Amino acid sequence: MFTGLVQGVGTVAARDESHLEIAFPPNLWDDALSLGESVAINGACLTVTHFTESQMSFDVSQETWNRTSLGQLKPDSTVNLERAMRATDRFGGHIVQGHVDGVGKVLTTTDSGEFTVIRFEIPAEGTPFLIDKGSITIDGVSLTVVQPTGTEFDVWVIPHTLANTNLNSRKPSDEVNLEYDVIAKYVQRLVKPFIA
């Protein structure tokens, strides 16, 4: 499980049909990675298969390439990184599973004072989970939905988040990984038979 609080930004070192290698800053984390642990790459939970002090590797299935925006990554693309939450960690974001629900895209990016407003479009099947002031994960970043209308919504990004995630490089038409709030997904699943 994750919280959507990005711990650092890495870059794609290499990729092929079934592997992804990510370079990350040395000393990014206060303890060493372990083989088999989970790391969210742009919000997609992957398993570490090899690592050094500044690089980690993952096996990536065709299902993952197809259902996430990871398939768009190229060498030197920036990615958001978060290791799985420990039981003793603070819960600073919201419940994030690292299971990507779909791929959305950036529509616009505008400045509003010191904040950046990014407008996104999502697939139609995700609209039941767009709740004003509700939680959503975009490329692994825990964010707050603002003014959802149909398949579109805004997020207001504070300067700290912009400076410490890859949201600062997002531009219109870029694809992003989406994970809707898990509680909303379970509630919808439970009540759907009674309102259909």
C-alpha positions as a Python dict, from the first residue, in 0.01 Angstrom:
ca = {
    (1, 'M'): (0, 0, 0),
    (2, 'F'): (108, 358, -70),
    (3, 'T'): (-2, 705, 36),
    (4, 'G'): (49, 910, -280),
    (5, 'L'): (327, 1117, -123),
    (6, 'V'): (604, 1104, -384),
    (7, 'Q'): (945, 1046, -228),
    (8, 'G'): (1155, 1139, -527),
    (9, 'V'): (1180, 1166, -903),
    (10, 'G'): (1379, 917, -1109),
    (11, 'T'): (1456, 879, -1477),
    (12, 'V'): (1414, 591, -1716),
    (13, 'A'): (1757, 438, -1776),
    (14, 'A'): (1639, 166, -2015),
    (15, 'R'): (1336, -36, -2115),
    (16, 'D'): (1247, -321, -2343),
    (17, 'E'): (943, -542, -2399),
    (18, 'S'): (949, -686, -2048),
    (19, 'H'): (1187, -480, -1833),
    (20, 'L'): (1213, -128, -1697),
    (21, 'E'): (1522, 25, -1537),
    (22, 'I'): (1495, 341, -1331),
    (23, 'A'): (1782, 560, -1216),
    (24, 'F'): (1727, 750, -892),
    (25, 'P'): (1932, 991, -680),
    (26, 'P'): (2177, 818, -443),
    (27, 'N'): (2069, 840, -79),
    (28, 'L'): (1709, 906, -182),
    (29, 'W'): (1590, 674, 95),
    (30, 'D'): (1724, 629, 447),
    (31, 'D'): (1743, 251, 410),
    (32, 'A'): (1841, 22, 125),
    (33, 'L'): (1597, -134, -119),
    (34, 'S'): (1522, -506, -91),
    (35, 'L'): (1470, -758, -366),
    (36, 'G'): (1099, -824, -412),
    (37, 'E'): (977, -505, -248),
    (38, 'S'): (712, -285, -408),
    (39, 'V'): (784, 56, -555),
    (40, 'A'): (524, 273, -727),
    (41, 'I'): (649, 407, -1059),
    (42, 'N'): (414, 688, -1167),
    (43, 'G'): (158, 523, -941),
    (44, 'A'): (193, 170, -1081),
    (45, 'C'): (307, -84, -822),
    (46, 'L'): (606, -281, -953),
    (47, 'T'): (837, -537, -791),
    (48, 'V'): (1210, -470, -757),
    (49, 'T'): (1407, -747, -930),
    (50, 'H'): (1756, -592, -912),
    (51, 'F'): (1904, -276, -763),
    (52, 'T'): (2222, -80, -699),
    (53, 'E'): (2274, 239, -500),
    (54, 'S'): (2130, 446, -783),
    (55, 'Q'): (1933, 217, -1012),
    (56, 'M'): (1653, -40, -984),
    (57, 'S'): (1501, -286, -1229),
    (58, 'F'): (1153, -428, -1271),
    (59, 'D'): (987, -699, -1479),
    (60, 'V'): (685, -549, -1657),
    (61, 'S'): (408, -763, -1807),
    (62, 'Q'): (228, -681, -2129),
    (63, 'E'): (-86, -626, -1919),
    (64, 'T'): (91, -348, -1729),
    (65, 'W'): (227, -185, -2045),
    (66, 'N'): (-124, -194, -2198),
    (67, 'R'): (-322, -66, -1900),
    (68, 'T'): (-94, 213, -1781),
    (69, 'S'): (94, 506, -1930),
    (70, 'L'): (425, 328, -1861),
    (71, 'G'): (426, 214, -2222),
    (72, 'Q'): (485, 577, -2324),
    (73, 'L'): (809, 601, -2126),
    (74, 'K'): (1135, 658, -2311),
    (75, 'P'): (1494, 684, -2187),
    (76, 'D'): (1534, 998, -1972),
    (77, 'S'): (1156, 1026, -1906),
    (78, 'T'): (1099, 1139, -1547),
    (79, 'V'): (893, 922, -1312),
    (80, 'N'): (751, 966, -964),
    (81, 'L'): (880, 719, -704),
    (82, 'E'): (725, 594, -380),
    (83, 'R'): (822, 288, -180),
    (84, 'A'): (546, 87, -16),
    (85, 'M'): (424, 225, 315),
    (86, 'R'): (559, 79, 638),
    (87, 'A'): (318, 11, 926),
    (88, 'T'): (495, 279, 1132),
    (89, 'D'): (473, 552, 867),
    (90, 'R'): (256, 861, 887),
    (91, 'F'): (-49, 844, 664),
    (92, 'G'): (-7, 1176, 490),
    (93, 'G'): (-193, 1127, 161),
    (94, 'H'): (-477, 878, 111),
    (95, 'I'): (-507, 501, 62),
    (96, 'V'): (-330, 420, -266),
    (97, 'Q'): (-297, 62, -388),
    (98, 'G'): (-71, 117, -686),
    (99, 'H'): (-332, -49, -909),
    (100, 'V'): (-387, 180, -1205),
    (101, 'D'): (-756, 214, -1299),
    (102, 'G'): (-702, 386, -1630),
    (103, 'V'): (-509, 639, -1832),
    (104, 'G'): (-612, 1003, -1854),
    (105, 'K'): (-459, 1301, -2025),
    (106, 'V'): (-357, 1656, -1947),
    (107, 'L'): (-585, 1916, -2107),
    (108, 'T'): (-441, 2244, -1982),
    (109, 'T'): (-187, 2382, -1738),
    (110, 'T'): (-228, 2737, -1609),
    (111, 'D'): (-77, 2948, -1335),
    (112, 'S'): (-295, 3102, -1066),
    (113, 'G'): (-75, 3312, -843),
    (114, 'E'): (180, 3079, -686),
    (115, 'F'): (-28, 2770, -767),
    (116, 'T'): (-53, 2566, -1086),
    (117, 'V'): (-394, 2448, -1205),
    (118, 'I'): (-388, 2135, -1419),
    (119, 'R'): (-703, 2016, -1597),
    (120, 'F'): (-734, 1647, -1676),
    (121, 'E'): (-966, 1432, -1882),
    (122, 'I'): (-1043, 1075, -1776),
    (123, 'P'): (-1225, 780, -1937),
    (124, 'A'): (-1604, 800, -1900),
    (125, 'E'): (-1619, 495, -1672),
    (126, 'G'): (-1425, 687, -1407),
    (127, 'T'): (-1675, 971, -1368),
    (128, 'P'): (-1862, 814, -1071),
    (129, 'F'): (-1541, 849, -871),
    (130, 'L'): (-1489, 1221, -940),
    (131, 'I'): (-1614, 1386, -624),
    (132, 'D'): (-1546, 1754, -560),
    (133, 'K'): (-1277, 1770, -290),
    (134, 'G'): (-1237, 1391, -313),
    (135, 'S'): (-906, 1213, -358),
    (136, 'I'): (-746, 1093, -679),
    (137, 'T'): (-399, 968, -763),
    (138, 'I'): (-235, 1109, -1076),
    (139, 'D'): (95, 943, -1170),
    (140, 'G'): (128, 834, -808),
    (141, 'V'): (60, 1180, -660),
    (142, 'S'): (-224, 1212, -407),
    (143, 'L'): (-431, 1508, -524),
    (144, 'T'): (-770, 1669, -460),
    (145, 'V'): (-1039, 1677, -728),
    (146, 'V'): (-1169, 2030, -795),
    (147, 'Q'): (-1485, 2116, -990),
    (148, 'P'): (-1545, 1790, -1178),
    (149, 'T'): (-1760, 1833, -1490),
    (150, 'G'): (-1834, 1521, -1692),
    (151, 'T'): (-1500, 1358, -1766),
    (152, 'E'): (-1293, 1665, -1673),
    (153, 'F'): (-1164, 1810, -1348),
    (154, 'D'): (-894, 2039, -1210),
    (155, 'V'): (-625, 1993, -950),
    (156, 'W'): (-452, 2283, -779),
    (157, 'V'): (-86, 2198, -730),
    (158, 'I'): (113, 2371, -457),
    (159, 'P'): (471, 2483, -534),
    (160, 'H'): (628, 2208, -319),
    (161, 'T'): (444, 1932, -506),
    (162, 'L'): (522, 2087, -842),
    (163, 'A'): (893, 2112, -759),
    (164, 'N'): (922, 1758, -620),
    (165, 'T'): (724, 1551, -873),
    (166, 'N'): (717, 1513, -1249),
    (167, 'L'): (398, 1723, -1266),
    (168, 'N'): (627, 2017, -1343),
    (169, 'S'): (700, 1867, -1686),
    (170, 'R'): (343, 1776, -1779),
    (171, 'K'): (196, 1943, -2086),
    (172, 'P'): (-132, 1917, -2280),
    (173, 'S'): (-198, 1573, -2434),
    (174, 'D'): (46, 1395, -2198),
    (175, 'E'): (-94, 1066, -2067),
    (176, 'V'): (-110, 1001, -1693),
    (177, 'N'): (-191, 704, -1473),
    (178, 'L'): (-515, 731, -1274),
    (179, 'E'): (-612, 557, -954),
    (180, 'Y'): (-952, 645, -813),
    (181, 'D'): (-1024, 646, -440),
    (182, 'V'): (-1046, 282, -327),
    (183, 'I'): (-1324, 355, -77),
    (184, 'A'): (-1537, 513, -349),
    (185, 'K'): (-1477, 209, -571),
    (186, 'Y'): (-1592, -34, -302),
    (187, 'V'): (-1898, 175, -215),
    (188, 'Q'): (-1998, 191, -582),
    (189, 'R'): (-1954, -185, -617),
    (190, 'L'): (-2168, -252, -308),
    (191, 'V'): (-2456, -19, -392),
    (192, 'K'): (-2469, -68, -770),
    (193, 'P'): (-2698, -376, -755),
    (194, 'F'): (-2952, -177, -555),
    (195, 'I'): (-2966, 127, -784),
    (196, 'A'): (-2942, -42, -1124),
}
